[in-house]
Amino acid sequence: MFEDVSPLKPPTRSLDLMSIEELEERIEALKADIAACEAMIASKKNQRAAADAIFGRKGE
């Protein structure tokens, strides 16, 4: 039932203490994480659609 998902981690230090370059790097890393999540969601939706096409949806 529960998927293998690690909890979101808070920033290791205050954003106020980070330089502009560090903040930009952090944003890029977060964007990469978001893109990976979006790709996984798309993959799982495709898998579900394929299973639904073969087995039908529950309750039908």
Backbone as XML, in Angstrom:
<?xml version="1.0"?>
<chain id="A" units="angstrom">
  <residue number="1" name="MET">
    <atom name="N" x="0.823" y="-1.188" z="0.000"/>
    <atom name="CA" x="0.000" y="0.000" z="0.000"/>
    <atom name="C" x="0.866" y="1.250" z="0.000"/>
  </residue>
  <residue number="2" name="PHE">
    <atom name="N" x="1.852" y="1.285" z="0.885"/>
    <atom name="CA" x="2.737" y="2.440" z="0.927"/>
    <atom name="C" x="3.876" y="2.234" z="-0.054"/>
  </residue>
  <residue number="3" name="GLU">
    <atom name="N" x="4.174" y="3.250" z="-0.796"/>
    <atom name="CA" x="5.268" y="3.170" z="-1.744"/>
    <atom name="C" x="6.564" y="3.546" z="-1.054"/>
  </residue>
  <residue number="4" name="ASP">
    <atom name="N" x="7.660" y="3.145" z="-1.648"/>
    <atom name="CA" x="8.971" y="3.435" z="-1.084"/>
    <atom name="C" x="9.316" y="4.895" z="-1.354"/>
  </residue>
  <residue number="5" name="VAL">
    <atom name="N" x="8.887" y="5.758" z="-0.445"/>
    <atom name="CA" x="9.086" y="7.195" z="-0.611"/>
    <atom name="C" x="9.759" y="7.732" z="0.638"/>
  </residue>
  <residue number="6" name="SER">
    <atom name="N" x="10.846" y="8.451" z="0.426"/>
    <atom name="CA" x="11.499" y="9.064" z="1.580"/>
    <atom name="C" x="10.834" y="10.408" z="1.862"/>
  </residue>
  <residue number="7" name="PRO">
    <atom name="N" x="10.753" y="10.792" z="3.117"/>
    <atom name="CA" x="10.129" y="12.076" z="3.444"/>
    <atom name="C" x="10.970" y="13.240" z="2.924"/>
  </residue>
  <residue number="8" name="LEU">
    <atom name="N" x="10.295" y="14.335" z="2.654"/>
    <atom name="CA" x="11.013" y="15.526" z="2.218"/>
    <atom name="C" x="11.916" y="16.000" z="3.339"/>
  </residue>
  <residue number="9" name="LYS">
    <atom name="N" x="13.101" y="16.416" z="2.960"/>
    <atom name="CA" x="14.061" y="16.862" z="3.959"/>
    <atom name="C" x="14.087" y="18.390" z="3.991"/>
  </residue>
  <residue number="10" name="PRO">
    <atom name="N" x="14.124" y="18.966" z="5.161"/>
    <atom name="CA" x="14.234" y="20.424" z="5.245"/>
    <atom name="C" x="15.625" y="20.854" z="4.787"/>
  </residue>
  <residue number="11" name="PRO">
    <atom name="N" x="15.765" y="22.103" z="4.407"/>
    <atom name="CA" x="17.093" y="22.572" z="4.017"/>
    <atom name="C" x="18.080" y="22.347" z="5.154"/>
  </residue>
  <residue number="12" name="THR">
    <atom name="N" x="19.313" y="22.012" z="4.782"/>
    <atom name="CA" x="20.309" y="21.732" z="5.809"/>
    <atom name="C" x="20.740" y="22.992" z="6.535"/>
  </residue>
  <residue number="13" name="ARG">
    <atom name="N" x="20.521" y="24.116" z="5.906"/>
    <atom name="CA" x="20.832" y="25.380" z="6.574"/>
    <atom name="C" x="19.865" y="26.448" z="6.090"/>
  </residue>
  <residue number="14" name="SER">
    <atom name="N" x="19.854" y="27.539" z="6.794"/>
    <atom name="CA" x="18.922" y="28.615" z="6.487"/>
    <atom name="C" x="19.179" y="29.172" z="5.093"/>
  </residue>
  <residue number="15" name="LEU">
    <atom name="N" x="18.110" y="29.413" z="4.376"/>
    <atom name="CA" x="18.247" y="30.014" z="3.052"/>
    <atom name="C" x="18.867" y="31.399" z="3.144"/>
  </residue>
  <residue number="16" name="ASP">
    <atom name="N" x="18.653" y="32.071" z="4.260"/>
    <atom name="CA" x="19.225" y="33.405" z="4.449"/>
    <atom name="C" x="20.746" y="33.388" z="4.407"/>
  </residue>
  <residue number="17" name="LEU">
    <atom name="N" x="21.330" y="32.259" z="4.786"/>
    <atom name="CA" x="22.786" y="32.167" z="4.849"/>
    <atom name="C" x="23.413" y="31.718" z="3.537"/>
  </residue>
  <residue number="18" name="MET">
    <atom name="N" x="22.588" y="31.355" z="2.564"/>
    <atom name="CA" x="23.106" y="30.847" z="1.292"/>
    <atom name="C" x="23.381" y="31.993" z="0.328"/>
  </residue>
  <residue number="19" name="SER">
    <atom name="N" x="24.433" y="31.813" z="-0.469"/>
    <atom name="CA" x="24.770" y="32.815" z="-1.485"/>
    <atom name="C" x="23.809" y="32.681" z="-2.666"/>
  </residue>
  <residue number="20" name="ILE">
    <atom name="N" x="23.848" y="33.651" z="-3.546"/>
    <atom name="CA" x="23.011" y="33.607" z="-4.748"/>
    <atom name="C" x="23.329" y="32.358" z="-5.550"/>
  </residue>
  <residue number="21" name="GLU">
    <atom name="N" x="24.612" y="32.062" z="-5.715"/>
    <atom name="CA" x="25.022" y="30.889" z="-6.480"/>
    <atom name="C" x="24.521" y="29.600" z="-5.827"/>
  </residue>
  <residue number="22" name="GLU">
    <atom name="N" x="24.606" y="29.525" z="-4.509"/>
    <atom name="CA" x="24.125" y="28.340" z="-3.799"/>
    <atom name="C" x="22.615" y="28.192" z="-3.947"/>
  </residue>
  <residue number="23" name="LEU">
    <atom name="N" x="21.909" y="29.302" z="-3.882"/>
    <atom name="CA" x="20.460" y="29.262" z="-4.057"/>
    <atom name="C" x="20.094" y="28.814" z="-5.471"/>
  </residue>
  <residue number="24" name="GLU">
    <atom name="N" x="20.816" y="29.322" z="-6.469"/>
    <atom name="CA" x="20.557" y="28.920" z="-7.853"/>
    <atom name="C" x="20.833" y="27.433" z="-8.048"/>
  </residue>
  <residue number="25" name="GLU">
    <atom name="N" x="21.907" y="26.926" z="-7.439"/>
    <atom name="CA" x="22.220" y="25.498" z="-7.521"/>
    <atom name="C" x="21.126" y="24.674" z="-6.854"/>
  </residue>
  <residue number="26" name="ARG">
    <atom name="N" x="20.653" y="25.153" z="-5.740"/>
    <atom name="CA" x="19.578" y="24.447" z="-5.020"/>
    <atom name="C" x="18.314" y="24.403" z="-5.862"/>
  </residue>
  <residue number="27" name="ILE">
    <atom name="N" x="17.983" y="25.515" z="-6.501"/>
    <atom name="CA" x="16.803" y="25.564" z="-7.367"/>
    <atom name="C" x="16.943" y="24.554" z="-8.499"/>
  </residue>
  <residue number="28" name="GLU">
    <atom name="N" x="18.110" y="24.486" z="-9.126"/>
    <atom name="CA" x="18.326" y="23.538" z="-10.221"/>
    <atom name="C" x="18.185" y="22.098" z="-9.733"/>
  </residue>
  <residue number="29" name="ALA">
    <atom name="N" x="18.715" y="21.812" z="-8.555"/>
    <atom name="CA" x="18.594" y="20.461" z="-7.995"/>
    <atom name="C" x="17.131" y="20.128" z="-7.712"/>
  </residue>
  <residue number="30" name="LEU">
    <atom name="N" x="16.391" y="21.088" z="-7.179"/>
    <atom name="CA" x="14.970" y="20.866" z="-6.901"/>
    <atom name="C" x="14.180" y="20.677" z="-8.197"/>
  </residue>
  <residue number="31" name="LYS">
    <atom name="N" x="14.523" y="21.445" z="-9.233"/>
    <atom name="CA" x="13.857" y="21.278" z="-10.528"/>
    <atom name="C" x="14.114" y="19.885" z="-11.084"/>
  </residue>
  <residue number="32" name="ALA">
    <atom name="N" x="15.340" y="19.380" z="-10.902"/>
    <atom name="CA" x="15.659" y="18.029" z="-11.367"/>
    <atom name="C" x="14.838" y="16.998" z="-10.599"/>
  </residue>
  <residue number="33" name="ASP">
    <atom name="N" x="14.688" y="17.194" z="-9.303"/>
    <atom name="CA" x="13.867" y="16.287" z="-8.494"/>
    <atom name="C" x="12.409" y="16.325" z="-8.950"/>
  </residue>
  <residue number="34" name="ILE">
    <atom name="N" x="11.906" y="17.511" z="-9.232"/>
    <atom name="CA" x="10.525" y="17.659" z="-9.696"/>
    <atom name="C" x="10.351" y="16.950" z="-11.037"/>
  </residue>
  <residue number="35" name="ALA">
    <atom name="N" x="11.304" y="17.129" z="-11.945"/>
    <atom name="CA" x="11.223" y="16.469" z="-13.250"/>
    <atom name="C" x="11.230" y="14.952" z="-13.093"/>
  </residue>
  <residue number="36" name="ALA">
    <atom name="N" x="12.053" y="14.439" z="-12.187"/>
    <atom name="CA" x="12.092" y="12.996" z="-11.942"/>
    <atom name="C" x="10.756" y="12.513" z="-11.386"/>
  </residue>
  <residue number="37" name="CYS">
    <atom name="N" x="10.164" y="13.279" z="-10.493"/>
    <atom name="CA" x="8.851" y="12.919" z="-9.939"/>
    <atom name="C" x="7.783" y="12.929" z="-11.027"/>
  </residue>
  <residue number="38" name="GLU">
    <atom name="N" x="7.801" y="13.940" z="-11.876"/>
    <atom name="CA" x="6.818" y="14.025" z="-12.952"/>
    <atom name="C" x="6.969" y="12.858" z="-13.920"/>
  </residue>
  <residue number="39" name="ALA">
    <atom name="N" x="8.213" y="12.472" z="-14.216"/>
    <atom name="CA" x="8.447" y="11.331" z="-15.100"/>
    <atom name="C" x="7.934" y="10.042" z="-14.468"/>
  </residue>
  <residue number="40" name="MET">
    <atom name="N" x="8.146" y="9.876" z="-13.179"/>
    <atom name="CA" x="7.669" y="8.675" z="-12.491"/>
    <atom name="C" x="6.145" y="8.636" z="-12.469"/>
  </residue>
  <residue number="41" name="ILE">
    <atom name="N" x="5.512" y="9.773" z="-12.246"/>
    <atom name="CA" x="4.047" y="9.835" z="-12.267"/>
    <atom name="C" x="3.530" y="9.432" z="-13.645"/>
  </residue>
  <residue number="42" name="ALA">
    <atom name="N" x="4.136" y="9.964" z="-14.703"/>
    <atom name="CA" x="3.715" y="9.629" z="-16.064"/>
    <atom name="C" x="3.883" y="8.134" z="-16.321"/>
  </residue>
  <residue number="43" name="SER">
    <atom name="N" x="4.993" y="7.571" z="-15.876"/>
    <atom name="CA" x="5.247" y="6.145" z="-16.051"/>
    <atom name="C" x="4.197" y="5.310" z="-15.326"/>
  </residue>
  <residue number="44" name="LYS">
    <atom name="N" x="3.891" y="5.683" z="-14.100"/>
    <atom name="CA" x="2.904" y="4.938" z="-13.315"/>
    <atom name="C" x="1.504" y="5.066" z="-13.921"/>
  </residue>
  <residue number="45" name="LYS">
    <atom name="N" x="1.174" y="6.230" z="-14.455"/>
    <atom name="CA" x="-0.123" y="6.394" z="-15.113"/>
    <atom name="C" x="-0.209" y="5.511" z="-16.352"/>
  </residue>
  <residue number="46" name="ASN">
    <atom name="N" x="0.902" y="5.429" z="-17.105"/>
    <atom name="CA" x="0.922" y="4.569" z="-18.288"/>
    <atom name="C" x="0.772" y="3.102" z="-17.897"/>
  </residue>
  <residue number="47" name="GLN">
    <atom name="N" x="1.450" y="2.696" z="-16.830"/>
    <atom name="CA" x="1.335" y="1.316" z="-16.350"/>
    <atom name="C" x="-0.096" y="1.018" z="-15.914"/>
  </residue>
  <residue number="48" name="ARG">
    <atom name="N" x="-0.701" y="1.949" z="-15.206"/>
    <atom name="CA" x="-2.084" y="1.761" z="-14.754"/>
    <atom name="C" x="-3.025" y="1.662" z="-15.954"/>
  </residue>
  <residue number="49" name="ALA">
    <atom name="N" x="-2.833" y="2.532" z="-16.941"/>
    <atom name="CA" x="-3.688" y="2.507" z="-18.125"/>
    <atom name="C" x="-3.542" y="1.181" z="-18.866"/>
  </residue>
  <residue number="50" name="ALA">
    <atom name="N" x="-2.316" y="0.667" z="-18.950"/>
    <atom name="CA" x="-2.100" y="-0.619" z="-19.615"/>
    <atom name="C" x="-2.788" y="-1.741" z="-18.846"/>
  </residue>
  <residue number="51" name="ALA">
    <atom name="N" x="-2.672" y="-1.726" z="-17.535"/>
    <atom name="CA" x="-3.331" y="-2.750" z="-16.718"/>
    <atom name="C" x="-4.848" y="-2.633" z="-16.836"/>
  </residue>
  <residue number="52" name="ASP">
    <atom name="N" x="-5.354" y="-1.418" z="-16.821"/>
    <atom name="CA" x="-6.799" y="-1.210" z="-16.960"/>
    <atom name="C" x="-7.290" y="-1.710" z="-18.319"/>
  </residue>
  <residue number="53" name="ALA">
    <atom name="N" x="-6.476" y="-1.519" z="-19.355"/>
    <atom name="CA" x="-6.863" y="-1.970" z="-20.690"/>
    <atom name="C" x="-6.939" y="-3.492" z="-20.751"/>
  </residue>
  <residue number="54" name="ILE">
    <atom name="N" x="-6.059" y="-4.159" z="-20.014"/>
    <atom name="CA" x="-6.046" y="-5.623" z="-20.022"/>
    <atom name="C" x="-7.108" y="-6.189" z="-19.086"/>
  </residue>
  <residue number="55" name="PHE">
    <atom name="N" x="-7.144" y="-5.692" z="-17.872"/>
    <atom name="CA" x="-7.986" y="-6.281" z="-16.834"/>
    <atom name="C" x="-9.276" y="-5.520" z="-16.565"/>
  </residue>
  <residue number="56" name="GLY">
    <atom name="N" x="-9.392" y="-4.342" z="-17.100"/>
    <atom name="CA" x="-10.555" y="-3.514" z="-16.814"/>
    <atom name="C" x="-10.396" y="-2.831" z="-15.472"/>
  </residue>
  <residue number="57" name="ARG">
    <atom name="N" x="-11.160" y="-1.809" z="-15.271"/>
    <atom name="CA" x="-11.092" y="-1.064" z="-14.004"/>
    <atom name="C" x="-11.898" y="-1.784" z="-12.952"/>
  </residue>
  <residue number="58" name="LYS">
    <atom name="N" x="-11.520" y="-1.605" z="-11.702"/>
    <atom name="CA" x="-12.288" y="-2.185" z="-10.598"/>
    <atom name="C" x="-13.682" y="-1.571" z="-10.583"/>
  </residue>
  <residue number="59" name="GLY">
    <atom name="N" x="-14.661" y="-2.394" z="-10.284"/>
    <atom name="CA" x="-16.023" y="-1.893" z="-10.171"/>
    <atom name="C" x="-16.778" y="-1.881" z="-11.484"/>
  </residue>
  <residue number="60" name="GLU">
    <atom name="N" x="-16.145" y="-2.335" z="-12.552"/>
    <atom name="CA" x="-16.852" y="-2.365" z="-13.842"/>
    <atom name="C" x="-17.336" y="-3.750" z="-14.140"/>
  </residue>
</chain>
